[in-house]
Every structure is written in structure tokens, then in C-alpha cells.
Amino acid sequence: MSESTTIQLPPVPPDGGSPEPPPHRRWIRVALITALAVLLVAAPLALYLLLNGEDSGGSGGGGPVPSEVPSASAVPSGQPSATTGVPAPDGRISPDVLRNATIDVPAWPTDNLTGLSGRVAFHNGQVLIPPDSRFPFERHMVIGAVTYGDLDRDGATETVVQISAVIQGGGVQLVALDRNRAGAIVTMGTVVAATGAIRDIDGAAGRVTGDGVVEARVADFQRCCGDETPQTWQKRGYTWDGSRFRQTTGPVSFPPNPSVTETGFDAGELVFGPAVDGVRHGTLTVTVRHVRGTRPHHLVLLFEPAPGIERDGSSWPPVQVAPNGHLTVELPTPATGASATYTFAFRRPATATDDEFGLDLRGATAGGVLLSESNPWDGQHRVTVRTTD
């Protein structure tokens, strides 16, 4: 079957409902990240799937190039036998079956919110993902829109399904599925995933052409939670080459978006030394960088220390101190792809034990307007605080 209509498949919460996830974008929230498991009180998952289809912007130009995302190892259906003429298995998998199927989910790109990979059993269209070392909060994987077509040109139909890992936005990938001759669901691979410059995929706009090209609508920014950042949407096509999907049609890059950037940073530990006159002193090293997108006029680094932790010494750049003790400094933007390292001094009472310390980075215009981060899931840090005697 070719040029088929996409089936829109909103998730059904298990047992009649699911925890409402907390807001989790990249600004003014890092110090609270470890408490998110308790504070799951924000919008439901349905908000994400609704917003995932928003339309804005235009498209650029370009030609066929390899896909930006390597596909998982393929296990497609067999070709019809040249001698027996036995047809290939029917790989059309209904939405109802997919919602409660066990699917071999390909690995998720690491530059986005990640979900479970490998053999994943879905129940009513979703799976709860427990907190882990990188994302210490619960999130969900959900089955989204489904479309069909002959992807490997064996005369039989295969299935393309949108799978998302979300908590007010997150990771998205289109995954191609088939059946083997025993009737079991097998995974061909990832068609396209939100990674690099691609930050969102409109699964409801996908289709398979008569020659087996999976056409997907992709964007340079993922809106969530009332955000009105301009998006650029493009139609790109992906073709199965026998082992993976590669981009063969459509633009290969996005035009500059003046509202969007991607920054990043790394932070060491904040180590306080022995007590001197009832006070401990320590330093924190932070390395900042500009990854892609619009180059900010300057960077804004936000410190969210626990009460009692204060800036120390006279070597700080100009700093703004909020009533809650949070500190904000402006730093020059390194060249794209380059980095700059800074060391900041702190002190706290020798008797203090609270060690919460959040850190975040944003790019800003010359007028101080904060730019939207194309990847809000990268660069969220809770700094480790420890004491030595």
C-alpha cells in the first residue's frame, strides 16, 4: 500500500489516568530537579501530543544526502522466493495491536530526552520510564501516529509508528516495523529521530509514497507549554537501502532561526576546604560553549546555591543577586564549537550541611532577551558539593 493516510493515535493512560508530569525546561528549574519525583503536578502527556503537530515557518532547499540518524540493525521480512513465489509476510500492524505490543525500540539519540530501548512492552499505548542517573524524574514513552507502505519493496506492507519519550516535550523517533514469517513483530530501524538540528517530528503528517519513501515533517524547534518560539518545518524523505534508512529527498539543513540557539556547559564539583574561623571556602569550575544556531551576544549563567552558600573573593565578574540568593553573571560567547572555562569562588558556614546547588546557562541578545534553547534537555546540572578537612 502506498501514499496511505496517517492514523492519529492519541495515548490512553493506563488504569484510567497517569501522573501529571512537572514542567521541565532548561531555565530557573535546575535546583529543583531532584525533587521532581515529588512535584509531578503539571500538564498531562496529551498536551505534548497535541502540541507536536503545531505548524509554523517554512522550508529550505537541498538534495539527497545520508540520513542524519543511523538506523538500528534491520530485521525486515524476507523477499518472495524466486523459486516458490511465496509472498513476503504482511507487515501491516494495527494501532490496537501496537498499543499493547512488545516492540524492539532502537536506541535513542543521546542529545535529547531518552526513552527505553530494546524489548519494550507497551500497555494501552504507553510505558512509564523510572528516573535514572541522567534524568532523575519519571517520564513516559508513548505510541503515536501510524502509517503504512511498502518500505523494502518486497510487495508487502510495512508499518511506520511514531514513538516518543516525553515529559512536556522530549524525544521523538519514527520507527519502521515488519513481521517475520512466524508472524512476530520485528524492527527494521529508525526512519528519523529528533537529534542534531532536527528537534521535532510531526508524526501525523507522515506518509509513504508509491516508491517506498517515508516522507516526514521535521522542525528545528519543539514547542511546549505555551511557548511561541518560531519554528521552521520541512518535508524530508527517507528510503530503506537494505540495512538502514537514509535521507533521499528534501532539504538537508534548516535556515537560521534568529530566536533559537543551543548552548552547553560542564561543571566540576564545588569542594569546600577545612574550616577557618568558622567558614569554609571552595571553588567551582565551569566550561561554557556555543554548540549551534544563532550565536548569542552573551551568555547568562545562573547559580542556584542552597541557603548559606555565597560568592567569595573579589574576582567575580559583575553579578546580580536575587532575593533568594540566586546569582546571575554575563559571560562572553565563545566561537561556535569552541569553549571557555571560568572558576568561581564560594564560601559557607563551617556548620552548614545543605548541599543543593543548581546551575544553568542561556544565550541572550544584546538587549538581554533570552533565546530559546533548541535542546532544553542538555546542560541541566546539579553540582556536587562536598567538604574536605
C-alpha positions in Angstrom: 0.0 0.0 0.0 1.4 3.4 -0.9 0.6 7.1 -0.1 -1.5 5.9 2.8 -3.2 8.2 5.3 -1.6 8.5 8.7 -3.7 7.2 11.6 -3.7 9.6 14.5 -3.3 7.7 17.7 -3.6 9.7 21.0 -2.4 7.8 24.1 -4.8 6.2 26.6 -3.5 6.5 30.2 -3.2 3.1 31.9 -5.8 2.4 34.6 -7.7 5.5 33.6 -5.0 8.0 34.3 -1.3 8.8 34.6 0.8 11.0 36.8 0.8 14.6 35.6 4.4 15.5 34.7 6.1 18.6 36.0 7.4 21.5 34.0 10.9 20.6 33.0 12.5 23.1 30.6 16.0 24.5 30.9 15.6 27.7 32.9 15.1 28.6 36.6 14.4 24.9 37.5 17.7 23.2 37.9 17.9 23.5 41.7 14.6 21.7 41.9 15.5 18.8 39.6 15.9 16.2 42.4 12.5 17.0 43.8 10.6 16.5 40.6 9.6 12.9 41.5 7.6 14.5 44.3 6.3 17.5 42.4 4.7 15.8 39.5 1.8 18.3 39.2 2.0 19.8 35.7 0.3 19.2 32.3 -0.6 15.7 31.2 1.0 13.8 28.3 -1.8 14.7 26.0 -0.6 18.3 25.9 2.7 17.1 24.2 0.9 15.1 21.5 -1.4 18.0 20.8 1.5 20.5 20.5 3.6 18.1 18.5 1.5 18.8 15.4 1.7 22.7 15.6 2.6 24.4 12.3 4.8 27.3 11.8 7.5 28.5 9.5 8.7 27.4 6.0 11.2 25.2 4.3 14.5 25.5 2.7 16.2 23.7 -0.2 18.6 20.9 -0.7 19.1 17.4 -2.2 19.5 13.8 -1.2 22.1 13.0 1.4 22.6 10.3 4.0 20.1 10.4 6.9 21.2 12.4 10.0 20.3 9.4 12.2 21.9 5.9 11.9 19.2 3.3 12.0 19.1 0.3 14.3 20.0 -3.1 12.9 17.3 -4.3 10.5 15.3 -7.5 10.7 12.9 -7.0 7.7 10.6 -9.6 6.2 12.1 -11.9 3.6 11.8 -11.3 -0.1 9.5 -13.5 -2.1 11.2 -16.7 -3.1 12.3 -16.8 -6.7 11.5 -20.5 -6.9 8.4 -20.9 -4.8 6.9 -17.5 -5.3 5.8 -17.4 -1.6 4.8 -13.8 -0.8 6.6 -11.8 1.9 4.8 -11.6 5.3 2.2 -8.8 5.8 3.8 -6.2 7.9 0.7 -4.1 8.5 0.3 -3.8 12.3 -2.9 -2.2 13.5 -2.9 0.6 16.0 -4.8 -1.6 18.6 -2.1 -4.2 18.3 0.7 -1.7 18.6 -0.7 -0.1 21.8 -0.2 -3.4 23.6 2.7 -4.9 21.7 6.3 -5.7 22.7 8.5 -3.7 20.4 12.2 -3.8 19.9 12.8 0.0 20.2 16.0 1.3 18.6 18.5 3.3 20.7 17.6 6.9 21.4 19.9 9.8 20.4 21.8 11.0 23.5 21.3 14.7 22.7 17.7 14.7 23.7 15.3 13.3 26.3 15.8 9.5 26.1 13.4 6.6 26.5 13.8 2.8 26.9 15.4 0.8 24.2 15.5 -2.9 23.4 12.4 -5.0 24.1 9.7 -2.7 25.5 6.2 -3.9 26.4 3.6 -1.2 25.9 0.3 -1.2 27.8 -2.5 1.0 26.5 -0.1 2.8 24.3 2.5 3.9 26.8 5.2 2.9 29.3 6.3 4.6 32.5 10.1 5.3 32.5 11.6 5.4 36.0 14.2 8.0 37.0 17.8 7.3 36.1 21.2 8.9 36.6 20.8 11.4 33.7 17.1 12.3 34.1 16.1 11.9 37.8 12.3 12.2 37.2 9.6 10.0 35.7 8.7 10.3 32.1 6.6 8.3 29.6 7.1 6.5 26.3 4.0 6.7 24.1 2.8 5.2 20.8 1.8 7.9 18.4 0.6 8.2 14.8 0.9 5.2 12.4 1.2 4.9 8.7 1.8 2.1 6.2 3.6 1.4 2.9 5.9 -1.0 1.1 9.2 0.2 2.6 11.5 -2.5 1.4 9.8 -3.0 -2.0 9.0 -6.7 -1.4 5.4 -6.4 -2.4 4.1 -6.4 1.2 3.1 -3.6 3.5 5.2 -2.4 6.5 4.4 -0.1 9.4 5.9 3.2 10.5 5.0 4.3 14.0 5.9 7.4 16.0 7.4 6.6 19.4 8.0 9.5 21.9 9.7 9.8 25.3 8.1 12.8 26.9 7.5 15.0 29.9 6.2 18.3 28.5 8.1 17.6 25.2 11.0 15.3 24.7 12.5 12.8 22.3 10.7 11.6 19.1 11.5 8.9 16.5 9.7 7.3 13.6 10.3 3.5 13.7 9.7 1.1 10.8 8.2 -2.3 11.8 7.5 -5.5 9.9 6.5 -9.1 10.7 8.6 -12.2 10.1 7.3 -15.4 8.7 6.3 -16.6 12.1 4.1 -13.5 12.5 6.2 -11.8 15.2 6.8 -8.1 15.1 10.3 -7.2 14.1 12.0 -3.8 13.8 13.6 -2.6 10.6 15.1 0.6 12.2 14.7 4.2 12.9 13.5 6.2 9.9 14.3 9.6 11.5 14.8 10.9 15.1 14.8 14.2 16.8 18.6 14.8 17.1 21.1 17.4 16.0 19.4 20.2 14.1 16.1 18.2 14.0 14.2 18.9 17.2 10.7 17.8 16.4 8.8 15.4 14.1 5.1 15.8 13.2 4.1 12.1 13.1 0.6 13.0 12.0 2.0 14.4 8.7 4.0 11.3 7.7 3.2 9.2 4.7 4.8 6.5 2.5 5.0 7.2 -1.2 4.4 4.7 -4.0 8.1 4.1 -4.3 8.6 3.4 -0.6 9.9 6.8 0.5 8.8 7.7 4.1 8.0 11.4 4.0 8.3 13.1 7.4 7.7 16.7 8.5 10.5 17.9 10.8 11.2 21.1 12.7 14.2 23.0 14.1 12.4 23.6 17.5 10.0 21.8 19.7 7.3 23.9 21.2 5.8 23.1 24.6 3.7 24.5 27.3 2.5 27.8 25.7 5.9 28.5 24.1 5.5 30.7 20.9 9.1 30.4 19.6 9.0 30.5 15.8 9.5 27.1 14.2 10.8 26.1 10.7 9.1 23.0 9.3 10.4 21.0 6.4 9.4 17.8 4.5 12.2 15.3 4.1 12.1 11.8 2.6 13.8 8.7 3.9 14.4 5.4 1.9 15.3 1.9 3.1 18.6 0.8 1.5 18.5 -2.8 2.6 20.1 -2.1 6.0 19.1 1.3 7.2 17.0 4.4 6.3 18.8 7.3 4.6 17.6 10.7 3.6 17.0 10.9 -0.1 14.7 13.9 -0.7 14.0 17.3 0.8 16.2 19.9 2.5 19.3 18.8 4.3 19.6 21.8 6.7 17.5 24.5 8.3 17.8 28.2 7.6 19.0 30.3 10.5 16.3 30.8 13.2 17.1 34.1 15.0 15.1 33.0 18.0 16.8 29.7 18.6 20.3 28.7 19.8 22.0 25.8 21.5 24.4 26.3 24.3 26.1 23.9 26.7 28.3 23.6 29.7 30.1 21.3 32.0 30.7 21.9 35.7 33.1 20.3 38.2 32.4 19.7 41.9 32.2 22.5 44.4 34.7 21.4 47.1 34.8 23.3 50.4 38.1 23.0 52.3 38.8 23.0 56.1 37.0 25.4 58.3 38.9 28.7 59.0 37.3 31.0 61.6 34.0 29.2 61.2 33.9 29.4 57.4 34.8 27.0 54.6 36.0 28.2 51.2 35.7 26.5 47.9 35.8 26.9 44.1 33.7 25.7 41.2 35.0 25.4 37.6 32.5 25.9 34.7 33.2 25.4 31.0 30.7 27.0 28.6 30.2 26.6 24.9 28.0 27.6 21.9 27.0 24.5 20.0 24.8 25.6 17.1 22.1 28.0 16.0 22.1 31.8 16.4 25.2 33.0 18.2 24.2 34.9 21.3 25.5 38.3 22.1 26.5 37.0 25.5 25.8 34.0 27.8 23.8 34.2 31.1 25.0 31.8 33.8 22.6 31.2 36.6 23.8 29.8 40.0 21.1 28.4 42.4 23.0 27.6 45.6 21.4 26.4 48.8 21.0 29.0 51.6 24.3 29.7 53.3 26.4 29.3 50.1 27.6 32.7 49.0 30.0 34.1 46.4 33.5 34.7 47.8 36.5 36.8 46.9 36.9 39.8 44.5 37.5 38.0 41.2 33.9 37.6 40.2 32.6 39.4 37.1 29.6 41.8 37.6 26.9 39.7 39.3 23.2 40.2 40.0 22.0 38.8 43.3 18.3 37.8 43.6 16.4 38.0 47.0 16.5 34.2 47.2 20.3 34.2 46.9 20.5 33.1 43.2 23.4 34.6 41.3 23.4 35.6 37.6 26.5 36.6 35.6 27.0 37.5 32.0 29.9 35.9 30.1 31.2 36.4 26.5 30.0 33.9 24.0 32.9 31.6 22.7 33.1 31.0 19.0 30.7 28.3 17.7 32.3 24.9 18.6 34.8 26.5 21.0 34.6 26.8 24.8 35.7 29.0 27.7 36.4 28.0 31.3 35.8 30.0 34.4 36.4 29.4 38.1 34.1 30.9 40.7 34.8 31.1 44.5 32.2 30.4 47.2 32.1 30.3 51.0 29.7 28.8 53.6 29.4 28.4 57.4 31.5 25.5 58.6 28.4 24.0 60.3 26.3 24.0 57.0 25.3 20.6 55.7 22.7 21.5 52.9 24.5 20.9 49.6 21.9 21.7 46.9 23.4 23.6 44.0 21.8 24.1 40.6 23.4 25.6 37.6 22.0 26.6 34.2 23.1 28.5 31.1 21.2 30.5 28.4 22.1 32.7 25.4 20.9 36.3 25.2 20.6 39.1 22.7 22.4 42.5 23.1 19.2 43.8 24.6 19.2 41.0 27.2 16.4 38.9 25.7 16.9 35.2 26.4 17.0 33.0 23.3 15.1 29.7 23.1 17.3 26.6 23.6 16.8 24.0 20.8 17.8 21.3 23.2 16.5 22.0 26.7 17.4 18.6 27.9 21.2 19.1 27.6 23.1 21.1 30.1 20.9 20.8 33.2 23.2 20.3 36.1 23.0 19.7 39.8 26.5 20.4 41.0 28.0 18.0 43.5 29.0 19.8 46.8 31.4 18.1 49.2 33.8 19.0 52.1 37.4 18.1 52.8 39.2 18.5 56.1 
